[in-house]
Amino acid sequence: MDRNIVEFRLAPHDVSAIRFGVSPGHELCHAVRVVQRPAEHPLQWGWLRQVRDRVPRDAFDLLAMVIGPEGYFPDFFTTTPTWDTTPEDEAARLREVPAELIRADLAKMVLRSVGPRQQAIERMREQPERARALIADAWSEVWRTMLDPVWAQLERVLRADIAVRSRRAATEGLARMIGAMHPHVSWGDDAVLVEMRAFSEVLDCRGIGLVLVPSVFGSRGCAVLTEQPAQPTLFYPALGVTERWARDAPEVEHALGALLGPTRAAILLGAHEPRTTSQVAADAELAISTASHHLTVLRDAGFVASERDGARVFHVRTPLGEAVVGAAVSGPA
């Protein structure tokens, strides 16, 4: 039986053509789908228990209508993920999507819907500027109430996945890293191959590259962006996602504390961005000499890297440190 394959073609040995990104918009769209069909998403039940009583009904219903329960949803929610994309960036970008792209993506949703939902989306398509404002307002409200409270935990899982896969690419090669991403993803003839349910396509990504985006909420399979002006993108399930990924930060710190001790656990959790020894000491309420000792232990264990910039030394989590934090966030299966 013929398979449906999307083929992202790359230049030979062009490792730099593949980069990683994060997409708050992709997470939100799949979170909306989780709420619509919770029985299909057991890995999100821990998160659902936290948010089910604070769903903003009108905003959620509008997004659920536009996104739908499965299959394609509008590309304008997820265009061009980057390494440092923030929820604030995503919300601002959504308000600036060209009206013609809003109209084009909503036209695709009209074809994928029926009855009153189809009629409502068609009315939105006829007034794309108004539709954009309504969707952006709903996005911000749903994000604030349902995802912002767990964004720190979610982002740690995503960045831990990226750290592990980046390390694998460096030590085992690009083909091995791609081949281990998902059963439906493989490497062949200088191309990333993705098995899809409904369509096949060949994209020449030479010169523009491919973005790989891990997902916590989109944990049931892979998705792709292939149509311009979107950057060619592959979304895939992040490593280590369990029902406990949305644990509160104190729980995560306690879990790491059992391994590293509470002080080093707190320092490691705070090392997601570069900080000087003085900043680490101030944040942890320690003497500089004590903070320096703990940083040395973490550095010797491979969890933290230290780089000098003039007279200052900055400390940040390594890929191994990201993986340890990500495992603590996800918790035991």
N, C-alpha and C positions, 0 to 999 in steps of 0.2 A: 504494500500500500504506500502511495506517495505521501511524503511528509511535507508539511508547510514549514519552510525555513526562511528566516530573515538573516541575510548574510552581510555583515559589516566588513567590507574589504579594506585592508590597510597596506601600507608600504612594507616590504620585507624588513624584518628586524627593527621596525620603528616602535620601540617601547614608549617613546615620548608621546606617541599619538594617542595612547590610552591614559586617561586620568580619572580620578575619582571625584565625586561630588556628593552633596547632601541636598535633599529636596523636602522642605517643610510642606510644600503644596501636595506632593505625592503622598506623604504621610497623612495629611488631613483628608484627602479624597478617600483613601482606603479606610481611615477611621470612620468616616461617614458610612461606608459600606458595612463595616463591622457592626455598627449600631443597627443598621437595617436588617442584617442577618446574623445575629450573634451566635446561633447554633453552629455556623460554619467556621467560626474563628475561636476555638477554645484557647489558643495562646494569648488572646486578648481579654479573657474573662477577668483577670486581676484588674486591668485598667477599667473595664466596664463597671465593675463594682464601685470604683471610685467616682465615676462621672455620670452614672445613669440618672441620678437625681438632680443634675444641674444642666441637662441638655437644653439649650435655648430653642424652644420649639419652632418659632417662625423662621429663624435663621437656618436652623437645621433642615426644616422641610424644604426650603428653597434650594439649598445645596443638594439635598437628596434627590430632588426632582431633576436637577441639571446633571448630576454625576451618575445617577442610576445605581442599581444594586450589583451590576457585574458588567464585564466587557469594556469597551472603549469609553473613556470620558474625555472631555475637552482638553486639548493639548495646552491651552493657555494657562491651566493650573500648574503646569510643571515645566515650562520652557526653560532650557539652559541651566540645569543645576551646576553649581560650582562648589569648590571645597569650603568656602567661607560664607555660603548663603545663610542668612539668618531669617527667622520668621518675619522680622520687620522689613527686610529686603523683599521678601516674597509678597507681602501685603502691598508694599509700595509699587512693586512691578506690576501686580495685577491691576492696579488702578490706571496703568499706562498702556495696557495692551491695546493695539490699534483696533478701531471699531470693525474694520474689515475682517480681522482675525476672529473677533468675537462672533461676528455674523457667520463666518465660514464654519467654525467649530460647532456652533449651535445648530447649523443646518445639518451637520452629521448626526447630532442628537435627535433632531426631528425625525430623521430616517430610522432611528433606532428605538423609537417610542410609539405609543398608540394612545388613542382616546384623549381624555382630559389632559394628561401629561404632555402629549404631543402638541395639543392646542396651546397650552401655556408656554412651552418652549418656542413655538412658532411666534407667539406674540412678543416674546423677549427678543427673538432674532430680528424682528421688524424694527426694534428700537435698541440698537446695540449699545449706544452710550448709556442709556438708562439701565440696561441689563448689566453692563459692566459695573456701574455704581452699586446696584443691588447685590450682585454677586460678591463684590469686594467687601461691602459692609457685612454681609452674612459670613464670609470667610473670617474676617477679623473677630466677629463675635463668637463664632464656634471655636476658633483657635484659643481665644482668651479663656473661655470657660472649660474647654474639654482637653486641650493639648498643652497649653502653656504651663499648667501645673506639673506636667511630667516631661517637659521638653529637655530638662537637664539629664534625666535618666535616659530618655530616648536618644539624645545626641551622643551620650557616652557609648551606647551600644553600637550606633552607626560608626563612630570614629574608631572604636575597637575593631570592628570588622575591617575597616579600611586599613588599619595598621597591620592586622594579621595578613591580609591579602597583599599589601605592598611588600611586606617582608618576604612572603612566599615568592612573589615575582622576582625579588632581588636574589633570593637564594636558590630557587628551583627553576626559574625561567618563566617567561610570560605564558607559554603554552600550558605548562602545568598549573599555573595559577588560574587561568581561564577555565581549564578543564575541570577544576575542583569547585567551581562556583555554584553549579546547579546541574541536576541530571539533564536538563534541556539545553545546556550551554556547552559548547565545545569549540576547539581550535582546529582549523584546517586550512592549509594553503594560504597562509597569511590573511586569515579572516576569522572573525568571531561569528560563530553560527548559533542561532537561537531558534529552537523548535517552538512554533506557535500553533495555536488552535485553528486559526481561520484564514491566514494569508501568508504569502511568500513575497520576498522582495530582496533585491541586491542593491546595496548602497556603496558607493565609492567614497570612503572616508579619508582617502589620502589627501593630506593638506589641511583637513579640518578635524580629524581625530574622532574618538569615541569616548563618551563619558560613562563610567560605571557608577551606579548609584545603589547602595544597599538600602533596604527598607525593613522596618519593624512591622508596620501594619500590613504591608503587602507581602505577607509571608506565605501565600499559597502558590506563588509561581512568579514567572518573569513577565515583564512588559517592556515595550520599546517605544521610543520616539523616532520617527523616520521622515516626517514631512517638514520641509522648510517652512518658516525660518528657524525651526527648532534645531538645536545641536543634536546629532545622532546620539541616542542615549539608550542604555540598557539598565533597567531596574531589576534587582534580584533580591531574594530574601537574605537578610543579614544573618550572620552566624550567632548561635547561642541564644536565640530568643525563646524564652520560656514564659509561662503564665506569670512569673514573678518579676518580669523586667521592670514594671512600673512601681517597684518598691520605693518608699520615701527615702530621701537622702540619709536620714539617721540610721535606717536599717542597713543601707549599703556601707556606711562608715563602720557600723558595728561588725558587719561581716568581714570587711577588710581588717578591722582592728584585731579580730581573732587571729589573723594571719601575721600582721605586721606590727601590731601594737597600735593603740588609738592615735598617738601623735603622728607616727609615720603614715598611718592610713589617711588622716586629715590632710597631711602635706601632699600625699600622692593624689588625692581627690582634687586638690586645688591646683595641681600642676598641669591642667589642660591648656594653659597659656604660659608663656615665659615669665618668670618672676625672679627678681634678685634675691640673694640670701636675706637681705634686710627686709624685703617685702614678705618673704616666707616667715621670718621671725615675727614680724608685726602681726600678720594674719593669725599665726598660731599662738601668739602671746608667749614667745620664748625669747631667751637670750640669743643673740646672734651666734655665739659659739655653739649653743645647743642645737639651733636650727642647722648650722653647718655640719654638725656631727650626723644628724638624722639624714640630711641630704647626701652625705658621703656614703652612708649605709645603703640608701636607695639607689645611688649611682653604681655602687659596687655590685648590687644585685641585678643591675640592668634595667631598673624601672624608671630611672630619671637620667636625662642627659644634661650636661652642663657645658655652656659655651661662653667664652669671654668676648665681651664687646667693650674695648677700651679698658677702663678701670673696673667695669662691672662684669659680674658673672651671672648669666641667666640660666634657670633650671626649668625643664619642661619634660613631660612624660615621653618615654620612648614607645615604639610599637609594642614591646613586651609589657610596659606599664599600662598602655591602653587596653591590651588584651586582658590583663589582670582585673582592671577596673570594670571592663565590659562583662567579664564573667561574674563579678560580684553583683553587678546590676541585674543580670539575668537570673542569678540564683540557681539552685539545683533544680533539675527537671522533676 
